[in-house]
Every structure is written in structure tokens, then in C-alpha cells.
């Protein structure tokens, strides 16, 4: 057998359709219109607690349930792993969600996000007036 044997190849060619988009440039001295920002699901994700002690208590409960359920498997059997399910409620999701919530709880009221001209930065929040 030859290694360079030509085999016929059949393809179904589809017609190519090109779409041309033209945009109008604003005249000099005017600013181009900006699109309204789309709502971001990440912006609405809030895993923070009302206070740091409450958040740490939720973490202690969650990690305690996970550790206890894994440690008790040799004694009770795999059915004890169901005790780890309430940990998801304590964590408000997974342990990573709890860690994000910890960062949010620590920074609550201390940082403010500011967006201008498509660039977002974190700034120190102004001190509350009393």
C-alpha cells in the first residue's frame, strides 16, 4: 500500500453570508452615546453577614459539620455524610462562598467601587458623619 494515496473528499459547501455593519461617527466636539450598563449577576451576589462575629459563627458551624461528618464515617458509615448537607446552608453555598462573604463582611462600609469612563476602581469610603 502506498502511504500517499489520494482519496476523494466530498464536502457540502454552504454559501458564505457576510454581514457588514457600519457605524456613524459622531461629529467632532460631541461625545458618543454610551450604552446603559447591563445588570451583572456578580454585582448582586452578596454573601456578607450583618456582623463579623455572626459570619465567623456560621463558618464554625459549617466547618464543624463537614469535619465531624468526615471524621465519623469509620464509626457510623457513609450515611453520616448527609450531615454535611446543613453545612451548605451555614456557608450560604460552598466554603468558597463563605470565604467571599468573609471578605465582603470585612470590607463592608470601608470600600466603595467607583466607575468612570469604563474603568472601575476601589476607593476608601468617606467617613460617616455623625
C-alpha contacts under 8 A as a table, 3 or more apart, distances in Angstrom:
res1	aa1	res2	aa2	distance
2	X	5	X	5.87
25	X	32	X	7.96
26	X	30	X	6.40
26	X	31	X	7.06
26	X	32	X	5.98
27	X	30	X	6.04
39	X	43	X	7.59
40	X	43	X	5.27
40	X	44	X	6.97
41	X	44	X	5.31
41	X	45	X	6.48
42	X	45	X	5.12
43	X	46	X	7.93
46	X	101	X	7.05
46	X	104	X	7.66
47	X	92	X	7.10
47	X	97	X	6.72
47	X	98	X	6.93
47	X	100	X	6.68
47	X	101	X	4.19
47	X	102	X	7.82
47	X	104	X	7.04
48	X	55	X	7.46
48	X	100	X	7.74
48	X	101	X	4.20
48	X	102	X	6.33
48	X	103	X	7.74
48	X	104	X	5.21
48	X	105	X	4.74
49	X	52	X	6.93
49	X	54	X	6.57
49	X	55	X	5.41
49	X	101	X	7.01
49	X	102	X	7.91
49	X	105	X	5.99
50	X	54	X	6.96
50	X	55	X	7.64
50	X	105	X	7.48
51	X	54	X	5.35
51	X	55	X	6.35
51	X	105	X	6.85
52	X	55	X	5.07
52	X	56	X	6.14
52	X	102	X	7.70
52	X	105	X	6.32
52	X	106	X	7.07
53	X	56	X	5.09
53	X	57	X	6.07
54	X	57	X	5.07
54	X	58	X	6.29
55	X	58	X	5.10
55	X	59	X	6.32
55	X	101	X	7.88
55	X	102	X	6.81
55	X	105	X	7.71
56	X	59	X	4.96
56	X	60	X	6.15
56	X	102	X	7.98
57	X	60	X	5.03
57	X	61	X	6.18
58	X	61	X	5.18
58	X	62	X	6.09
58	X	90	X	5.28
58	X	91	X	6.50
59	X	62	X	5.03
59	X	63	X	5.91
59	X	90	X	6.90
59	X	91	X	6.37
59	X	98	X	6.96
60	X	63	X	5.34
60	X	64	X	5.69
61	X	64	X	5.07
61	X	65	X	6.12
61	X	87	X	7.02
61	X	90	X	6.61
62	X	65	X	5.30
62	X	66	X	6.37
62	X	86	X	7.50
62	X	87	X	4.20
62	X	88	X	7.03
62	X	89	X	7.92
62	X	90	X	5.23
62	X	91	X	5.88
63	X	66	X	5.11
63	X	67	X	6.02
63	X	87	X	7.04
64	X	67	X	5.25
64	X	68	X	5.88
65	X	68	X	5.19
65	X	69	X	5.98
65	X	83	X	6.57
65	X	84	X	5.55
65	X	86	X	7.55
65	X	87	X	5.87
66	X	69	X	5.31
66	X	70	X	6.27
66	X	83	X	7.49
66	X	84	X	4.92
66	X	87	X	6.52
67	X	70	X	5.31
67	X	71	X	6.00
68	X	71	X	5.10
68	X	72	X	6.01
69	X	72	X	5.25
69	X	73	X	6.52
69	X	80	X	5.63
69	X	81	X	5.25
69	X	82	X	7.69
69	X	83	X	5.87
69	X	84	X	6.01
70	X	73	X	5.52
70	X	80	X	7.77
70	X	81	X	6.52
71	X	74	X	7.17
72	X	75	X	5.33
72	X	76	X	5.91
72	X	77	X	7.32
72	X	80	X	6.85
73	X	76	X	5.39
73	X	77	X	4.59
73	X	78	X	5.41
73	X	79	X	7.75
73	X	80	X	6.20
73	X	81	X	7.19
74	X	77	X	5.71
74	X	78	X	7.98
76	X	79	X	7.29
76	X	80	X	6.36
77	X	80	X	6.14
78	X	81	X	5.67
79	X	82	X	5.93
80	X	83	X	5.60
80	X	84	X	7.89
81	X	84	X	5.49
81	X	85	X	7.69
82	X	85	X	5.54
83	X	86	X	6.34
83	X	87	X	7.71
84	X	87	X	5.25
84	X	88	X	7.34
85	X	88	X	5.59
85	X	89	X	7.43
86	X	89	X	5.18
86	X	90	X	6.52
87	X	90	X	4.93
87	X	91	X	6.01
88	X	91	X	5.03
88	X	92	X	5.80
88	X	93	X	4.96
88	X	94	X	5.85
88	X	95	X	7.91
89	X	92	X	4.94
89	X	93	X	6.41
90	X	93	X	7.76
91	X	94	X	5.86
91	X	95	X	5.97
91	X	97	X	6.69
91	X	98	X	5.04
92	X	97	X	6.66
92	X	98	X	6.64
93	X	96	X	7.89
93	X	97	X	5.69
93	X	98	X	7.22
94	X	97	X	5.19
94	X	98	X	6.61
95	X	98	X	4.96
95	X	99	X	6.31
96	X	99	X	4.97
96	X	100	X	6.23
97	X	100	X	5.08
97	X	101	X	6.11
98	X	101	X	4.94
98	X	102	X	6.16
99	X	102	X	4.94
99	X	103	X	6.43
100	X	103	X	5.18
100	X	104	X	6.22
101	X	104	X	4.89
101	X	105	X	5.92
102	X	105	X	5.03
102	X	106	X	6.14
103	X	106	X	5.16
103	X	107	X	6.18
104	X	107	X	5.20
104	X	108	X	5.79
105	X	108	X	5.24
107	X	110	X	5.22
107	X	111	X	6.02
108	X	111	X	6.75
109	X	112	X	7.43
109	X	125	X	6.56
110	X	124	X	5.80
110	X	125	X	5.25
111	X	122	X	6.31
111	X	123	X	5.56
111	X	124	X	4.66
111	X	125	X	5.01
112	X	122	X	5.63
112	X	123	X	5.26
112	X	124	X	6.07
112	X	125	X	5.32
113	X	120	X	6.69
113	X	121	X	5.74
113	X	122	X	4.61
113	X	123	X	6.28
114	X	120	X	5.49
114	X	121	X	5.41
114	X	122	X	6.25
114	X	123	X	7.13
115	X	118	X	6.39
115	X	119	X	5.47
115	X	120	X	4.04
115	X	121	X	6.35
116	X	119	X	5.47
116	X	120	X	6.43
